[in-house]
Amino acid sequence: MSWSSAYRSSKFRHVYGKAGSREQCYEGIPITHSVHDNQFCAVNPKFLAVVTESAGGGAFIVIPLHKPGRVDPHYPRVCGHQGSVMDIKWSPFMDNIIASSSEDCTVRIWQIPDNGLRRNLTEALMILIGHSRRVGLIEWHPTCSGILFSAGYDCKILMWNLEEGVAVKMIDSHPDVVLCMSFNTDGSLLATSCKDKKLRIIDPRSGKVLQESCCKSLRVNRVVFLGNLRRVFTTGVSRWNSRQIALWDQDDLSCPLLEEEIDGLAGALFPYYDPDTHMLYLAGKGDGNIRYYEVGAEKPFLQFLTEFRSAAPQKSLCVMPKRGVDVSECEIFRFYKLVTFRGLVEPVSMIVPRRSEAYQEDIFPMTAGAESALSAAEWLSGIDRGPVLISLKEAYKRPNPVSLRASRRDRRMIKGIDLLENISMNTDRELLTTVYRQQEELRKLKEELREKEERIQTLELELNNLRNTHTH
């Protein structure tokens, strides 16, 4: 089972979570008290957006990411909705564009100025009207910049062509409210969970249901596609109301490949998947912890790694796109955690503990960038393309020796626990120490090589100068 603790060779075996310091948190935010199981926050490399409590309509706040600290009570808001805001999502391709859905039955597209808001924003770029009841969910297409999906309490999913500002498809195949939507990597399939507790795989262009679960022991609440593994992961509750996880083959939903009970708590479990590292994170509403697993293509499919623990319960979490993580700190994933009772948004970083000044290419493969692969017209015509990939190497900043020594000390210690002291076997510890030593030797050799290359360039320049002098 996935809880097995047997030794496995994995570069993510010692990943640990690190909560941001007080200077990195955003305080004084009147976070919404809505009881819906939504995220209520969204983040990208430029901005953090959080749905807030407001009188006389719905609003959310947008804070430039580089301005943490206490937020002024009169900080400008995006407040054009006539009802409470239920969901917000940043465009994957334009960092200044955000979509919001509301109880006023509309979806709105907003443009945020580069330096953030200086006054309340009430005029939306686009107002999308088509649902007859409140709109609970919105989801951007992962590779096409002009396509947005919305799910309302009218049990319908609408597909919007934003290049024309119209709904081009209505998916009317759910008997009850849609709880969650997730696309596969190229956006050719849409997985949904519904209040009828069933999982469905849908062709998003035609709206045809390709697969539907019929396993009565599993009641599905949340769903996420696992990249290109042709797998779907769900969270839900069992017959005995225990929180449960399940892994499915996207081509056969008759029976899950794996099902497991997690605990008996009541809060909804939100799954987050990183296709670059094949790591899956589980965070429960009202929990203080985040469990994480490594996903494999073969049995046992899920390998439990460990969990990040915190005393502060989370209302929800949002995830920074991979292009916004701190590569030089070996940060592979970053959450932003809403803590309602403190009015706080706290960053939580997932870090691979490594001692090296070089760019870690094995944990930062090519990843989805901010360029769309298709136009709306191309995708609607039947073309599928995967995301346009970029390397994060350009974002890598070589640390200076003083901060490197400090970060090594911090990275090795987790709440007073020495990572090297807690490796299960002496041979493992010796092996890890040897690896660190070899990395240090390799760094010194690279530095020596760089100095020699600089010396060679200097000598070549002097030689050229001498030749030019003799010529004249």
C-alpha positions as a printed Julia matrix, in Angstrom:
472×3 Matrix{Float64}:
   0.0    0.0     0.0
   1.05   3.62   -0.32
   1.92   3.88    3.39
   4.82   1.47    3.01
   8.01   2.92    4.48
  10.45   0.54    2.78
  13.59   2.14    1.39
  13.24   3.49   -2.12
  15.73   5.31   -4.26
  14.09   8.69   -4.87
  15.41  12.23   -5.21
  12.27  13.48   -3.42
  12.55  11.16   -0.43
  13.63  13.98    1.89
  11.46  16.83    0.58
  10.34  19.02    3.47
   7.85  21.85    3.9
   8.96  25.26    5.14
   6.47  27.93    6.22
   7.32  31.51    5.31
   8.58  33.9     7.97
   6.31  36.66    9.24
   8.02  39.1     6.84
   6.95  36.91    3.91
   3.27  36.63    4.97
   0.31  38.84    4.03
  -1.62  39.98    7.13
  -4.83  41.81    7.89
  -6.83  40.37    4.98
 -10.59  39.99    5.68
 -10.76  36.49    4.14
 -14.25  35.41    3.09
 -16.24  33.29    5.56
 -18.02  31.41    2.77
 -18.55  27.75    3.64
 -18.22  26.5     0.05
 -15.37  24.08   -0.62
 -13.51  26.35   -3.04
  -9.97  27.73   -3.02
 -10.92  31.44   -2.65
  -7.38  32.45   -3.63
  -5.15  32.43   -6.7
  -1.48  33.29   -7.27
   0.96  33.81  -10.13
   4.52  35.21  -10.27
   3.18  38.8   -10.12
   0.05  38.86   -7.94
  -1.8   37.19   -5.08
  -5.62  37.39   -5.2
  -7.88  36.55   -2.23
 -11.69  36.6    -2.0
 -12.74  38.9     0.86
 -15.75  39.61    3.02
 -17.65  42.62    1.71
 -21.04  44.26    2.09
 -23.34  44.94   -0.84
 -21.8   42.6    -3.4
 -18.72  40.46   -3.97
 -15.08  41.5    -3.92
 -11.57  40.19   -3.96
  -8.24  41.8    -3.22
  -5.18  41.71   -5.5
  -1.76  42.26   -3.88
   1.55  42.53   -5.78
   3.52  39.47   -4.74
   6.62  41.5    -3.82
   4.66  43.52   -1.22
   4.08  41.2     1.76
   3.22  42.53    5.22
   0.1   44.05    6.74
  -2.58  45.07    4.25
  -4.32  48.41    4.77
  -8.03  47.96    5.73
  -8.92  50.39    2.91
  -6.77  48.62    0.32
  -8.46  48.82   -3.15
 -10.55  45.85   -4.22
 -11.99  44.34   -7.37
 -15.67  44.82   -6.59
 -17.84  44.74   -9.7
 -19.92  41.65   -8.87
 -23.44  42.04   -7.46
 -23.18  38.84   -5.41
 -20.47  37.03   -3.43
 -17.43  35.9    -5.42
 -17.22  32.1    -5.49
 -14.08  31.38   -7.52
 -11.09  33.24   -8.99
  -8.42  31.99  -11.41
  -5.46  33.76  -13.06
  -4.93  33.24  -16.77
  -2.03  30.78  -17.29
  -0.69  32.97  -20.11
  -1.31  36.6   -19.11
  -0.28  37.45  -15.56
  -2.47  40.58  -15.45
  -5.7   38.81  -16.45
  -7.94  37.15  -13.85
 -11.39  35.56  -14.13
 -13.97  35.5   -11.35
 -17.34  33.81  -10.9
 -20.11  34.88   -8.57
 -23.52  34.26   -7.04
 -24.82  36.96   -9.42
 -24.75  34.26  -12.2
 -21.94  35.96  -14.15
 -18.3   35.32  -14.97
 -16.11  38.41  -15.34
 -12.67  38.94  -16.83
 -10.5   41.63  -15.21
  -7.23  43.31  -16.13
  -4.98  44.28  -13.22
  -2.44  47.14  -13.71
   1.23  46.14  -13.5
   1.76  47.93  -10.18
  -1.5   46.68   -8.64
  -4.67  48.62   -7.86
  -4.66  52.22   -6.65
  -8.45  52.49   -6.48
 -11.38  50.06   -6.49
 -11.82  48.3    -9.82
 -15.47  48.03  -10.86
 -15.26  47.86  -14.66
 -14.54  44.38  -16.03
 -12.92  43.75  -19.42
 -15.69  41.28  -20.2
 -18.93  40.13  -18.56
 -20.0   36.6   -19.51
 -23.73  35.96  -19.03
 -25.17  32.5   -19.67
 -25.81  30.66  -16.4
 -29.25  30.8   -14.81
 -27.95  30.2   -11.27
 -24.8   31.11   -9.34
 -21.47  30.13  -10.89
 -19.35  28.07   -8.51
 -16.32  27.08  -10.61
 -14.15  28.42  -13.41
 -11.22  26.72  -15.16
  -8.87  28.03  -17.87
  -7.88  25.72  -20.72
  -4.25  24.63  -20.04
  -2.81  25.25  -23.54
  -5.25  27.61  -25.28
  -5.33  31.25  -24.18
  -8.85  32.08  -25.32
 -10.93  29.28  -23.79
 -12.52  29.35  -20.33
 -14.93  26.84  -18.73
 -17.47  27.7   -16.03
 -19.74  25.43  -13.96
 -22.9   26.73  -12.32
 -25.54  25.59   -9.87
 -27.81  25.14  -12.89
 -25.85  21.85  -13.37
 -24.37  23.09  -16.64
 -20.81  23.68  -17.83
 -20.36  26.49  -20.34
 -17.36  26.82  -22.66
 -16.5   30.45  -23.44
 -14.54  31.69  -26.44
 -12.96  34.83  -24.96
 -11.68  35.99  -28.33
 -15.33  36.58  -29.26
 -16.84  36.88  -25.76
 -19.52  34.23  -26.33
 -20.44  30.79  -25.0
 -19.73  28.25  -27.75
 -20.79  25.04  -25.99
 -23.05  23.92  -23.16
 -22.25  20.6   -21.46
 -25.51  19.38  -19.96
 -24.6   15.85  -18.84
 -24.6   16.24  -15.04
 -27.76  15.56  -13.0
 -26.55  17.73  -10.13
 -24.05  20.5    -9.27
 -20.49  20.08  -10.6
 -18.01  20.14   -7.69
 -14.67  20.03   -9.49
 -13.12  20.21  -12.98
  -9.66  19.16  -14.15
  -8.02  19.05  -17.6
  -5.4   16.62  -18.8
  -2.07  18.03  -20.01
  -3.11  19.08  -23.53
  -6.71  19.96  -22.62
  -8.27  17.25  -24.81
 -10.09  15.65  -21.85
 -12.03  17.09  -18.93
 -12.57  15.19  -15.68
 -15.46  16.26  -13.45
 -16.86  15.33  -10.07
 -20.51  15.96   -9.33
 -22.81  16.11   -6.32
 -24.14  12.7    -7.4
 -20.66  11.43   -6.24
 -19.67  10.14   -9.69
 -16.49  10.73  -11.68
 -16.83  11.5   -15.4
 -14.34  11.86  -18.25
 -15.73  14.22  -20.9
 -14.71  15.34  -24.37
 -14.76  19.12  -23.73
 -15.42  20.06  -27.36
 -18.45  17.85  -27.92
 -19.59  17.51  -24.3
 -19.86  13.73  -24.73
 -19.29  11.63  -21.59
 -16.55   9.12  -22.51
 -16.32   7.35  -19.13
 -18.41   7.35  -15.96
 -17.64   5.69  -12.63
 -20.17   3.27  -11.18
 -18.31   2.13   -8.06
 -20.79   2.55   -5.21
 -18.22   2.25   -2.41
 -16.52   5.47   -3.59
 -18.19   8.88   -3.4
 -16.06  11.32   -5.36
 -15.72  14.99   -4.32
 -12.49  16.28   -5.9
 -10.61  15.17   -9.0
  -7.26  15.89  -10.68
  -5.66  14.5   -13.84
  -2.17  13.11  -13.22
  -0.36  14.67  -16.17
   0.46  12.23  -18.98
   0.22   9.1   -16.83
  -3.32   8.42  -18.14
  -4.45   8.32  -14.52
  -7.04  10.29  -12.57
  -6.85  10.86   -8.83
  -9.91  11.55   -6.68
 -10.72  12.34   -3.08
 -14.04  11.71   -1.39
 -15.71   9.81    1.42
 -16.43   6.14    2.02
 -19.74   4.59    3.08
 -18.64   5.1     6.68
 -17.87   8.8     6.05
 -14.1    8.34    6.27
 -12.02  10.51    3.95
 -10.87   8.38    1.06
  -8.53   8.62   -1.93
  -8.65   6.64   -5.18
  -6.58   6.25   -8.33
  -8.29   5.48  -11.64
  -7.35   4.48  -15.17
  -8.8    7.24  -17.38
  -9.85   4.63  -19.97
 -11.71   2.42  -17.48
 -13.63   3.91  -14.55
 -15.43   0.65  -13.69
 -13.15   0.05  -10.7
 -10.3    2.1    -9.16
  -6.71   0.88   -9.42
  -6.2    1.88   -5.8
  -8.43   3.04   -2.97
  -7.42   3.95    0.55
  -8.99   5.5     3.61
  -7.06   8.44    5.03
  -8.8    9.42    8.29
 -12.18  10.18    9.81
 -12.03  13.98    9.64
 -14.83  15.97    8.01
 -13.09  18.64    5.88
 -12.87  18.23    2.11
  -9.53  16.9     0.81
  -7.98  19.0    -1.97
  -5.48  17.23   -4.3
  -2.64  19.13   -6.01
  -0.43  17.43   -8.6
   2.99  18.47   -9.92
   3.53  16.81  -13.34
   7.23  17.79  -13.37
   8.17  15.84  -10.24
   5.22  13.36  -10.24
   4.43  14.43   -6.69
   0.9   14.61   -5.3
  -0.07  16.81   -2.34
  -3.18  16.37   -0.18
  -4.49  19.18    2.01
  -7.72  19.03    3.98
  -9.99  21.96    4.7
  -9.56  22.76    8.4
  -6.39  20.64    8.67
  -2.99  22.01    9.58
  -1.02  19.42    7.63
  -0.19  18.72    3.98
   0.53  15.1     3.04
   2.63  14.36   -0.01
   3.22  11.3    -2.15
   5.24  10.23   -5.14
   3.2    8.83   -8.03
   4.46   5.9   -10.1
   3.19   4.2   -13.26
   3.28   0.74  -11.63
   2.13  -0.74   -8.33
   1.9    0.41   -5.6
   1.25   3.62   -7.68
   1.35   5.94   -4.63
   4.33   6.13   -2.29
   3.68   8.16    0.85
   6.7   10.39    1.62
   5.85  12.44    4.71
   3.77  15.47    5.69
   4.18  19.12    6.52
   2.62  19.97    9.89
   1.32  23.28   11.17
  -0.78  24.36   14.14
  -2.76  26.85   12.0
  -5.73  25.26   10.16
  -6.07  26.12    6.48
  -9.3   27.3     4.89
  -7.82  26.57    1.47
  -4.62  26.7    -0.57
  -3.52  27.98   -3.95
  -0.4   26.98   -5.89
   2.28  29.1    -7.53
   2.93  28.14  -11.18
   6.29  26.38  -11.51
   7.83  29.37  -13.31
   7.41  31.37  -10.08
   9.27  29.09   -7.63
  12.72  29.89   -6.18
  15.0   27.64   -8.24
  18.18  28.6    -6.37
  16.64  27.33   -3.1
  15.63  24.0    -4.71
  11.98  24.92   -4.13
   9.88  22.53   -6.23
   6.37  23.61   -5.14
   4.87  26.55   -3.27
   1.48  26.87   -1.61
  -0.23  30.01   -0.34
  -2.31  29.07    2.68
  -5.39  30.97    3.91
  -5.66  31.13    7.7
  -9.05  32.76    8.31
  -8.99  33.39   12.06
  -5.73  35.35   11.73
  -6.56  37.09    8.44
  -3.3   35.66    7.16
  -1.93  34.28    3.88
   1.19  32.24    4.53
   3.55  30.84    1.86
   4.61  27.21    2.36
   7.57  26.01    0.28
   8.37  22.39   -0.58
  12.16  22.07   -0.75
  14.58  19.35   -1.84
  17.52  19.53    0.62
  20.63  19.76   -1.56
  24.07  21.24   -1.06
  25.14  22.54   -4.42
  25.62  25.87   -6.13
  24.83  24.4    -9.55
  21.43  24.42  -11.25
  19.6   21.18  -10.34
  18.35  20.07  -13.73
  17.07  16.68  -12.52
  14.47  18.25  -10.2
  13.63  21.13  -12.57
  12.85  19.57  -15.98
  11.33  21.6   -18.81
   8.01  22.97  -17.57
   4.94  24.78  -18.9
   5.65  28.44  -19.63
   3.48  31.52  -20.14
   3.05  31.11  -23.9
  -0.12  29.51  -25.21
   0.2   26.66  -27.72
  -3.07  27.35  -29.57
  -5.58  30.03  -30.39
  -9.24  29.49  -29.5
 -10.13  28.94  -33.16
  -7.41  26.29  -33.59
  -8.49  24.35  -30.51
 -12.17  24.52  -31.44
 -11.32  23.15  -34.9
 -10.01  19.96  -33.28
  -6.25  20.61  -32.88
  -4.58  19.44  -29.65
  -1.13  20.52  -28.56
   0.76  20.12  -25.31
   1.99  23.17  -23.37
   4.92  25.24  -24.64
   7.8   24.21  -22.38
  10.53  26.42  -20.95
  13.67  25.83  -18.91
  13.92  27.38  -15.44
  17.71  27.63  -15.72
  17.53  31.33  -16.62
  15.74  32.01  -13.32
  18.57  30.4   -11.35
  20.64  32.83   -9.3
  23.93  31.64   -7.93
  23.96  32.34   -4.17
  26.86  34.22   -2.6
  29.06  32.21   -0.18
  27.78  33.94    3.0
  24.08  33.31    2.31
  24.93  29.82    1.04
  26.46  28.85    4.38
  23.39  30.18    6.22
  20.93  28.45    3.89
  22.81  25.17    4.2
  22.44  25.36    7.95
  18.71  26.19    7.66
  18.1   23.58    5.03
  19.65  20.85    7.1
  17.56  21.68   10.18
  13.78  21.26   10.24
  12.29  22.43   13.55
  15.44  21.34   15.37
  15.72  18.03   13.51
  18.98  17.31   11.72
  18.24  15.66    8.36
  21.5   13.72    8.37
  20.81  12.41   11.88
  17.37  11.1    10.9
  18.25   8.94    7.95
  17.17   5.45    8.84
  20.39   3.48    8.17
  24.06   4.32    8.81
  24.93   3.26    5.28
  22.39   5.77    3.96
  23.92   8.5     6.06
  27.44   7.68    4.9
  26.24   7.6     1.3
  24.51  10.99    1.62
  27.6   12.51    3.28
  29.76  11.18    0.46
  27.41  12.66   -2.14
  27.55  16.08   -0.45
  31.35  15.87   -0.29
  31.56  14.97   -3.98
  29.23  17.84   -4.88
  31.53  20.22   -3.0
  34.6   18.84   -4.79
  32.79  19.14   -8.12
  31.93  22.77   -7.34
  35.58  23.54   -6.57
  36.72  21.88   -9.81
  34.17  23.88  -11.8
  35.36  27.09  -10.12
  38.97  26.21  -10.92
  38.03  25.46  -14.54
  36.2   28.79  -14.82
  39.28  30.68  -13.52
  41.52  28.86  -16.0
  39.15  29.66  -18.87
  39.25  33.33  -17.87
  43.06  33.17  -17.77
  43.16  31.6   -21.25
  40.89  34.35  -22.61
  43.17  37.01  -21.1
  46.28  35.42  -22.62
  44.61  35.14  -26.02
  43.69  38.81  -25.86
  47.28  39.77  -24.98
  48.57  37.62  -27.85
  46.25  39.34  -30.31
  47.4   42.75  -29.07
  51.04  41.73  -29.6
  50.3   40.53  -33.13
  48.51  43.78  -33.96
  51.48  45.79  -32.61
  54.0   43.86  -34.78
  51.73  44.28  -37.84
  51.69  48.07  -37.49
